[in-house]
Amino acid sequence: MKKILNIILFFSLVFGSCTKEKNFQHHEKGFEYMIVEKSEDGKQPKINDILVLDMKYLLNDDSLLFDSKELNNDFRMKRKKGQVNGSSIDDALCLLNLGDSAVFKINAIDFYTFTKRQNAPVGLKQSDEIYFYVRLKNVIDYDHF
């Protein structure tokens, strides 16, 4: 029985990850994205609104860099206008409405350059990507914050 479960797990991981890669779409800003859940009637955030998010991100989809569930309070970000050059998490979050969830792949060097506005850590390669797993839980109007 254990052997059968291991075989099922193996094939679901192999074929699940292959399917997952094929479902990513390329955005004109240079990042890739996959909408996991799309809310039909979700509120669209405006620039400067406060986004309440579940978010975790991993380097190359295996090394955890951040997980909002480890925080004591809700994780919030201000909705910003997208970047003029390169791709950032701000560009990616522009695609989400209230209730949506998505996976974003952003070049790791672009993330540090355009989102964090700092030099990328030594050792990052141009091919490294950061995978963001995001759910937009709430939108707070900036004027009421």
TORFILO-599659 format. One record per residue (C-alpha): residue number from 1; x negated, y, z negated. Coordinates in Angstrom, 3 decimals. Example, Ala and Ser with C-alpha at 12.3 -4.5 7.8 and 13.67 -1.06 7.14 Angstrom:
! TORFILO-599659
{node 1; {-12.300; -4.500; -7.800}}
{node 2; {-13.670; -1.060; -7.140}}
***
This chain:
! TORFILO-599659
{node 1; {0.000; 0.000; 0.000}}
{node 2; {-2.806; 2.398; -0.927}}
{node 3; {-4.531; 1.664; 2.385}}
{node 4; {-1.341; 2.511; 4.317}}
{node 5; {-0.948; 5.800; 2.443}}
{node 6; {-4.570; 6.713; 3.189}}
{node 7; {-4.045; 5.973; 6.896}}
{node 8; {-0.884; 8.101; 6.984}}
{node 9; {-2.682; 10.943; 5.167}}
{node 10; {-5.632; 10.741; 7.561}}
{node 11; {-3.474; 10.933; 10.703}}
{node 12; {-1.321; 13.737; 9.321}}
{node 13; {-4.441; 15.777; 8.576}}
{node 14; {-6.046; 15.088; 11.951}}
{node 15; {-2.961; 15.656; 14.071}}
{node 16; {-1.610; 18.398; 11.816}}
{node 17; {-4.770; 20.453; 12.157}}
{node 18; {-4.853; 19.947; 15.941}}
{node 19; {-1.276; 21.125; 16.261}}
{node 20; {-1.953; 24.006; 13.920}}
{node 21; {-4.832; 25.286; 16.079}}
{node 22; {-2.694; 25.157; 19.214}}
{node 23; {0.058; 27.232; 17.609}}
{node 24; {-2.138; 30.277; 17.038}}
{node 25; {-1.519; 33.270; 19.263}}
{node 26; {-4.162; 35.806; 20.211}}
{node 27; {-3.455; 39.457; 19.337}}
{node 28; {-4.813; 42.313; 21.464}}
{node 29; {-6.769; 43.575; 18.420}}
{node 30; {-8.866; 40.391; 18.440}}
{node 31; {-7.383; 38.326; 15.606}}
{node 32; {-5.289; 35.184; 15.915}}
{node 33; {-2.029; 34.541; 14.126}}
{node 34; {0.654; 31.975; 13.579}}
{node 35; {4.036; 32.958; 12.160}}
{node 36; {5.038; 30.146; 9.810}}
{node 37; {8.393; 31.490; 8.697}}
{node 38; {10.260; 34.382; 10.303}}
{node 39; {13.060; 36.134; 8.433}}
{node 40; {15.843; 37.165; 10.789}}
{node 41; {17.040; 40.069; 8.641}}
{node 42; {13.855; 41.044; 6.802}}
{node 43; {13.139; 44.700; 6.152}}
{node 44; {10.310; 46.088; 8.263}}
{node 45; {7.778; 47.940; 6.103}}
{node 46; {6.878; 51.509; 7.000}}
{node 47; {3.424; 53.020; 6.782}}
{node 48; {2.590; 53.778; 3.121}}
{node 49; {5.175; 51.309; 1.748}}
{node 50; {3.863; 49.005; -0.969}}
{node 51; {3.735; 45.347; 0.079}}
{node 52; {4.100; 42.666; -2.593}}
{node 53; {2.314; 39.613; -1.234}}
{node 54; {1.342; 36.058; -1.919}}
{node 55; {-2.064; 35.936; -0.265}}
{node 56; {-5.048; 33.697; -0.249}}
{node 57; {-7.976; 33.748; 2.090}}
{node 58; {-10.714; 31.301; 2.861}}
{node 59; {-13.966; 31.463; 4.791}}
{node 60; {-13.723; 29.072; 7.750}}
{node 61; {-10.556; 27.617; 6.177}}
{node 62; {-12.491; 25.764; 3.475}}
{node 63; {-14.170; 28.119; 0.972}}
{node 64; {-11.671; 30.025; -1.168}}
{node 65; {-12.518; 33.730; -1.423}}
{node 66; {-9.298; 35.059; -3.001}}
{node 67; {-5.955; 33.735; -4.261}}
{node 68; {-3.302; 36.191; -5.480}}
{node 69; {-1.721; 33.456; -7.605}}
{node 70; {-4.747; 33.673; -9.895}}
{node 71; {-3.802; 37.257; -10.822}}
{node 72; {-1.693; 38.098; -13.871}}
{node 73; {0.478; 40.523; -11.890}}
{node 74; {1.930; 40.750; -8.399}}
{node 75; {-0.623; 41.416; -5.691}}
{node 76; {0.178; 44.675; -3.908}}
{node 77; {-1.261; 46.435; -0.904}}
{node 78; {-0.348; 49.694; 0.711}}
{node 79; {0.915; 49.276; 4.285}}
{node 80; {-1.593; 51.100; 6.445}}
{node 81; {-1.746; 51.969; 10.088}}
{node 82; {-3.783; 49.463; 12.095}}
{node 83; {-7.425; 50.063; 12.945}}
{node 84; {-8.502; 51.900; 16.076}}
{node 85; {-11.459; 49.552; 16.661}}
{node 86; {-11.685; 45.889; 15.821}}
{node 87; {-9.274; 43.813; 13.810}}
{node 88; {-8.375; 44.035; 10.138}}
{node 89; {-5.883; 42.521; 7.745}}
{node 90; {-4.000; 45.829; 8.052}}
{node 91; {-3.452; 45.090; 11.750}}
{node 92; {-2.241; 41.601; 10.915}}
{node 93; {0.172; 42.716; 8.180}}
{node 94; {1.870; 45.011; 10.718}}
{node 95; {3.423; 41.852; 12.198}}
{node 96; {5.307; 40.906; 9.014}}
{node 97; {8.797; 41.755; 7.799}}
{node 98; {10.178; 41.019; 4.341}}
{node 99; {10.408; 37.254; 3.838}}
{node 100; {7.964; 36.352; 6.625}}
{node 101; {4.944; 34.133; 6.137}}
{node 102; {1.999; 33.719; 8.467}}
{node 103; {-1.570; 32.553; 8.871}}
{node 104; {-4.085; 35.014; 10.284}}
{node 105; {-7.605; 34.263; 11.547}}
{node 106; {-9.862; 37.296; 11.502}}
{node 107; {-13.524; 37.359; 12.352}}
{node 108; {-15.370; 37.495; 9.021}}
{node 109; {-17.731; 40.278; 10.084}}
{node 110; {-14.775; 42.350; 11.349}}
{node 111; {-13.023; 41.784; 8.007}}
{node 112; {-15.941; 43.224; 6.056}}
{node 113; {-16.518; 46.020; 8.575}}
{node 114; {-12.941; 47.208; 9.164}}
{node 115; {-10.978; 46.096; 6.084}}
{node 116; {-13.528; 46.213; 3.288}}
{node 117; {-15.554; 48.959; 4.996}}
{node 118; {-18.846; 47.477; 3.887}}
{node 119; {-21.682; 45.465; 5.352}}
{node 120; {-20.969; 41.778; 5.774}}
{node 121; {-22.717; 39.509; 3.284}}
{node 122; {-26.027; 38.040; 4.388}}
{node 123; {-25.562; 34.610; 5.916}}
{node 124; {-22.280; 35.227; 7.716}}
{node 125; {-22.412; 34.184; 11.340}}
{node 126; {-20.614; 35.955; 14.194}}
{node 127; {-18.502; 32.806; 14.628}}
{node 128; {-17.284; 32.730; 10.987}}
{node 129; {-13.589; 33.378; 10.477}}
{node 130; {-11.470; 34.190; 7.469}}
{node 131; {-8.100; 32.467; 7.289}}
{node 132; {-5.390; 34.456; 5.522}}
{node 133; {-2.281; 32.677; 4.246}}
{node 134; {0.299; 35.391; 3.568}}
{node 135; {3.947; 35.680; 2.484}}
{node 136; {5.594; 39.114; 2.248}}
{node 137; {7.679; 38.835; -0.939}}
{node 138; {8.863; 42.414; -1.390}}
{node 139; {8.616; 45.882; 0.095}}
{node 140; {8.672; 48.924; -2.193}}
{node 141; {9.374; 52.309; -0.663}}
{node 142; {6.322; 54.493; -1.374}}
{node 143; {8.545; 57.414; -2.429}}
{node 144; {10.083; 55.237; -5.171}}
{node 145; {6.819; 53.696; -6.351}}
***
